[in-house]
Amino acid sequence: MAVKKTKKNPDSPHIAANPIPTHPPNPHMSEDTIGVLYNEGYGGFRLSDEAQRLYHERGGSDVPFFKRSDPLMVSIVRELGPVRASGHADSKIAIETIPARYVNHYRISEYDGDECVLIQYEAYKVDAVLAILHDGQLTDTERIARIRAAVLETP
């Protein structure tokens, strides 16, 4: 399974077999993006009481079970900044920006509390192909062309 390692962690035993170097988001990119929260310090992901309070006040769900790409929590972390959003001295909450189409195809890899965001490209392509195959509106020729494009797509 090839994944994009979006934050380098040379000490991690979970390094992907074929990591792709991270590039800063392109401000001219037309594709929508999302933020994904992760901890870039050893000690584990923990949100501050202030971040959790704001999340509840603004209608967020149960904090222990929120998705790391939850737009409300991402906006709160942006508002507070990494120091105020982090729940303890060893935690350093950060935001990784990824293309929105991968919202269901990323995972958080962790080693000793230090985390990185990984994009699972192959899983994304499989889901894209399955969606094309199940689209009853397409002709066989259209399906073949779209599957070819999805499989050959590069990140």
C-alpha positions as CSV (number, residue, x, y, z in Angstrom):
1,M,0.0,0.0,0.0
2,A,1.7,3.2,-1.1
3,V,0.9,6.3,0.9
4,K,2.0,9.9,0.9
5,K,3.8,10.6,4.0
6,T,2.9,14.2,4.6
7,K,5.2,14.9,7.6
8,K,8.7,13.4,7.8
9,N,9.4,11.4,10.9
10,P,12.7,9.6,10.4
11,D,12.4,7.9,13.8
12,S,9.1,6.3,13.1
13,P,8.9,2.5,12.4
14,H,5.7,3.2,10.5
15,I,7.4,5.0,7.5
16,A,5.6,4.1,4.3
17,A,7.4,2.0,1.7
18,N,7.3,4.7,-0.9
19,P,6.9,8.1,0.8
20,I,6.3,11.0,-1.5
21,P,7.9,14.3,-0.3
22,T,5.6,16.9,1.1
23,H,5.1,20.2,-0.8
24,P,3.4,23.2,0.6
25,P,-0.1,23.8,-0.6
26,N,-0.1,25.6,-3.9
27,P,-2.1,28.9,-3.5
28,H,-3.0,28.7,-7.2
29,M,-4.5,25.2,-6.8
30,S,-8.1,25.1,-7.9
31,E,-8.9,21.9,-6.0
32,D,-10.6,22.3,-2.6
33,T,-8.6,21.4,0.4
34,I,-9.3,20.3,4.0
35,G,-7.3,20.6,7.2
36,V,-6.3,17.5,9.2
37,L,-5.2,17.8,12.8
38,Y,-2.2,15.9,14.1
39,N,0.4,16.1,16.8
40,E,3.9,17.1,15.7
41,G,5.4,16.7,19.2
42,Y,6.2,13.6,21.3
43,G,3.7,13.0,24.0
44,G,0.4,12.4,22.1
45,F,-2.5,14.3,20.7
46,R,-4.4,16.3,23.3
47,L,-6.6,19.3,22.9
48,S,-6.6,22.1,25.5
49,D,-9.7,22.6,27.7
50,E,-10.2,25.9,25.9
51,A,-10.4,24.2,22.5
52,Q,-12.7,21.5,23.8
53,R,-15.0,24.2,25.4
54,L,-15.2,26.2,22.2
55,Y,-16.0,23.0,20.2
56,H,-18.9,22.2,22.5
57,E,-20.1,25.8,22.5
58,R,-20.2,25.9,18.7
59,G,-22.1,22.7,18.4
60,G,-19.4,20.1,18.0
61,S,-20.0,16.4,18.9
62,D,-18.2,14.4,21.6
63,V,-14.5,15.5,21.6
64,P,-12.9,12.1,22.1
65,F,-14.7,10.9,18.9
66,F,-14.4,13.8,16.5
67,K,-12.8,13.3,13.1
68,R,-9.4,14.9,12.7
69,S,-10.7,16.7,9.6
70,D,-13.7,18.1,11.4
71,P,-14.0,21.6,9.9
72,L,-15.2,23.1,13.2
73,M,-12.3,21.8,15.2
74,V,-9.8,22.7,12.5
75,S,-11.2,26.3,12.5
76,I,-10.9,26.4,16.3
77,V,-7.3,25.2,16.2
78,R,-6.5,27.8,13.5
79,E,-8.2,30.5,15.7
80,L,-6.3,29.5,18.9
81,G,-3.0,28.6,17.3
82,P,-0.9,25.6,18.2
83,V,0.1,26.6,21.7
84,R,-3.4,27.5,23.0
85,A,-5.0,24.5,21.2
86,S,-2.6,21.9,22.6
87,G,-3.6,20.2,25.8
88,H,-0.2,19.8,27.5
89,A,3.4,20.9,27.1
90,D,4.5,17.9,25.0
91,S,1.6,18.2,22.6
92,K,1.9,20.4,19.6
93,I,-1.3,20.4,17.5
94,A,-0.7,21.2,13.9
95,I,-2.8,21.3,10.7
96,E,-1.9,19.4,7.5
97,T,-3.7,20.6,4.4
98,I,-4.7,17.9,2.0
99,P,-6.9,17.8,-1.1
100,A,-10.6,17.4,0.0
101,R,-11.1,14.4,-2.3
102,Y,-9.0,12.3,0.1
103,V,-11.2,13.1,3.2
104,N,-12.0,9.4,3.5
105,H,-8.6,8.2,2.5
106,Y,-6.1,9.5,5.0
107,R,-4.9,8.0,8.3
108,I,-2.8,9.2,11.2
109,S,0.4,7.4,11.8
110,E,1.9,7.7,15.3
111,Y,5.2,6.8,16.9
112,D,5.6,7.7,20.6
113,G,3.0,10.4,20.3
114,D,4.5,12.1,17.3
115,E,2.1,11.8,14.4
116,C,2.0,12.3,10.6
117,V,-0.8,12.4,8.1
118,L,-0.7,9.7,5.4
119,I,-2.8,9.7,2.3
120,Q,-3.8,6.2,1.0
121,Y,-3.8,6.7,-2.7
122,E,-4.5,3.1,-3.7
123,A,-7.6,2.9,-1.5
124,Y,-8.8,6.2,-3.1
125,K,-8.3,4.8,-6.6
126,V,-10.1,1.5,-5.8
127,D,-13.1,3.5,-4.4
128,A,-13.1,5.8,-7.5
129,V,-13.1,2.7,-9.8
130,L,-15.9,1.1,-7.8
131,A,-18.0,4.3,-8.1
132,I,-17.4,4.4,-11.9
133,L,-18.4,0.7,-12.2
134,H,-21.7,1.3,-10.3
135,D,-22.7,4.4,-12.2
136,G,-25.6,3.3,-14.2
137,Q,-25.6,6.4,-16.3
138,L,-22.3,5.6,-18.1
139,T,-21.7,3.7,-21.3
140,D,-19.0,1.0,-21.4
141,T,-16.8,3.3,-23.4
142,E,-17.2,6.1,-20.8
143,R,-16.5,3.7,-18.0
144,I,-13.3,2.5,-19.6
145,A,-12.1,6.0,-20.2
146,R,-12.9,7.1,-16.6
147,I,-11.4,4.0,-15.0
148,R,-8.2,4.6,-17.1
149,A,-8.0,8.2,-16.0
150,A,-8.6,7.2,-12.3
151,V,-6.0,4.5,-12.3
152,L,-3.4,6.6,-14.1
153,E,-4.0,9.7,-12.0
154,T,-0.9,10.9,-10.1
155,P,-1.1,12.8,-6.8
